[in-house]
């Protein structure tokens, strides 16, 4: 099994290849090849459509008596996929294509008609120029004018693109400048609004009336026996407020001394016990103990 993979074979020293008899093959033998349909076609027998690229097991042979400048022309035999009718086509080196020969007709291809028309026009023009030198000069003049027009159009397109690019850059720069101006204006408006808020805060004050301290000492001393002294008037404390929706606590705005004074003067409030029995109408009676 391993010797079938080697590339070099052993030849004995007395090997003479001229002694090997040659095989006799037919002059135009056919070979079995695997190919794809080179164009879309329709079977003439059953009308089945065979699309381009469909794979077939075909037979290939060389066409006798036909060539194109020494290039061989090959013929291929395939069978229809529906009715198994034989279809033949051959190579066309002149047009670098394939030509349907028997059993099927090639489908219409519009782009091939355009190419054929252009080729016919070109051949006719060449023949006309060969016979008429003035026509050749006119054709060259027309071609030169057409090329100049194309170059001018390309130059206009380049100039237009460059101008559009410059305009786009200027627009971007103007937009950037406008954005900076807008930002500066927004900053100016924001600063003005902050100044107005500060001014409003400075103007907005709340005046809190503070109770006057007791005359003659601390709150715990008895001053009924002493001579009455005139009570000082209640002091007015001006407290700065912030201009916002949250209302500050009054005691948080007072100084520490005033808060201590208010805390010392606040009387202790006793909670009265609620007599739930009387409210609910329940009467409680005590039983007397009887001595035995």
RANORQUI-V842558 format. One record per residue. N is the residue number from 1. RES is the residue in one letter. SS is DSSP state (h for helix, s for strand, l for the rest). Layout:
BEGIN
{{N & RES & SS} {N & RES & SS}}
END
This chain:
BEGIN
{{1 & X & l} {2 & X & h} {3 & X & h} {4 & X & h} {5 & X & h} {6 & X & l} {7 & X & l} {8 & X & l} {9 & X & l} {10 & X & l} {11 & X & l} {12 & X & l} {13 & X & l} {14 & X & l} {15 & X & l} {16 & X & l} {17 & X & h} {18 & X & h} {19 & X & h} {20 & X & l} {21 & X & l} {22 & X & l} {23 & X & l} {24 & X & l} {25 & X & l} {26 & X & l} {27 & X & l} {28 & X & l} {29 & X & l} {30 & X & l} {31 & X & s} {32 & X & s} {33 & X & s} {34 & X & s} {35 & X & s} {36 & X & s} {37 & X & l} {38 & X & l} {39 & X & l} {40 & X & l} {41 & X & s} {42 & X & s} {43 & X & s} {44 & X & l} {45 & X & l} {46 & X & l} {47 & X & l} {48 & X & l} {49 & X & s} {50 & X & s} {51 & X & l} {52 & X & l} {53 & X & l} {54 & X & l} {55 & X & s} {56 & X & s} {57 & X & s} {58 & X & s} {59 & X & s} {60 & X & s} {61 & X & s} {62 & X & s} {63 & X & s} {64 & X & s} {65 & X & s} {66 & X & s} {67 & X & s} {68 & X & s} {69 & X & l} {70 & X & l} {71 & X & s} {72 & X & s} {73 & X & s} {74 & X & s} {75 & X & s} {76 & X & s} {77 & X & s} {78 & X & s} {79 & X & s} {80 & X & l} {81 & X & l} {82 & X & l} {83 & X & l} {84 & X & l} {85 & X & l} {86 & X & s} {87 & X & s} {88 & X & s} {89 & X & s} {90 & X & s} {91 & X & s} {92 & X & s} {93 & X & l} {94 & X & l} {95 & X & l} {96 & X & l} {97 & X & s} {98 & X & s} {99 & X & s} {100 & X & s} {101 & X & s} {102 & X & s} {103 & X & l} {104 & X & s} {105 & X & s} {106 & X & s} {107 & X & l} {108 & X & l} {109 & X & l} {110 & X & h} {111 & X & h} {112 & X & h} {113 & X & h} {114 & X & h} {115 & X & h} {116 & X & h} {117 & X & h} {118 & X & h} {119 & X & h} {120 & X & h} {121 & X & h} {122 & X & h} {123 & X & h} {124 & X & h} {125 & X & h} {126 & X & h} {127 & X & h} {128 & X & h} {129 & X & h} {130 & X & h} {131 & X & h} {132 & X & l} {133 & X & h} {134 & X & h} {135 & X & h} {136 & X & h} {137 & X & h} {138 & X & h} {139 & X & h} {140 & X & h} {141 & X & h} {142 & X & h} {143 & X & h} {144 & X & h} {145 & X & h} {146 & X & h} {147 & X & h} {148 & X & h} {149 & X & h} {150 & X & h} {151 & X & h} {152 & X & h} {153 & X & h} {154 & X & h} {155 & X & h} {156 & X & h} {157 & X & h} {158 & X & h} {159 & X & h} {160 & X & h} {161 & X & h} {162 & X & h} {163 & X & h} {164 & X & h} {165 & X & h} {166 & X & h} {167 & X & h} {168 & X & h} {169 & X & h} {170 & X & h} {171 & X & h} {172 & X & h} {173 & X & h} {174 & X & h} {175 & X & h} {176 & X & h} {177 & X & h} {178 & X & h} {179 & X & h} {180 & X & h} {181 & X & h} {182 & X & h} {183 & X & h} {184 & X & h} {185 & X & h} {186 & X & h} {187 & X & h} {188 & X & h} {189 & X & h} {190 & X & h} {191 & X & h} {192 & X & h} {193 & X & h} {194 & X & h} {195 & X & h} {196 & X & h} {197 & X & h} {198 & X & h} {199 & X & h} {200 & X & h} {201 & X & h} {202 & X & h} {203 & X & h} {204 & X & l} {205 & X & s} {206 & X & s} {207 & X & s} {208 & X & s} {209 & X & s} {210 & X & s} {211 & X & l} {212 & X & l} {213 & X & l} {214 & X & l} {215 & X & l} {216 & X & l} {217 & X & l} {218 & X & l} {219 & X & l} {220 & X & l} {221 & X & l} {222 & X & l} {223 & X & l} {224 & X & l} {225 & X & l} {226 & X & l} {227 & X & l} {228 & X & l} {229 & X & l} {230 & X & l} {231 & X & l} {232 & X & l} {233 & X & l} {234 & X & l} {235 & X & s} {236 & X & s} {237 & X & s} {238 & X & s} {239 & X & s} {240 & X & s} {241 & X & l} {242 & X & l} {243 & X & l} {244 & X & l} {245 & X & l} {246 & X & l} {247 & X & l} {248 & X & l} {249 & X & l} {250 & X & h} {251 & X & h} {252 & X & h} {253 & X & h} {254 & X & l} {255 & X & l} {256 & X & h} {257 & X & h} {258 & X & h} {259 & X & h} {260 & X & h} {261 & X & h} {262 & X & h} {263 & X & h} {264 & X & h} {265 & X & h} {266 & X & l} {267 & X & l} {268 & X & l} {269 & X & l} {270 & X & l} {271 & X & l} {272 & X & l} {273 & X & l} {274 & X & l} {275 & X & l} {276 & X & h} {277 & X & h} {278 & X & h} {279 & X & h} {280 & X & h} {281 & X & l} {282 & X & l} {283 & X & l} {284 & X & l} {285 & X & l} {286 & X & l} {287 & X & l} {288 & X & l} {289 & X & l} {290 & X & l} {291 & X & l} {292 & X & l}}
END
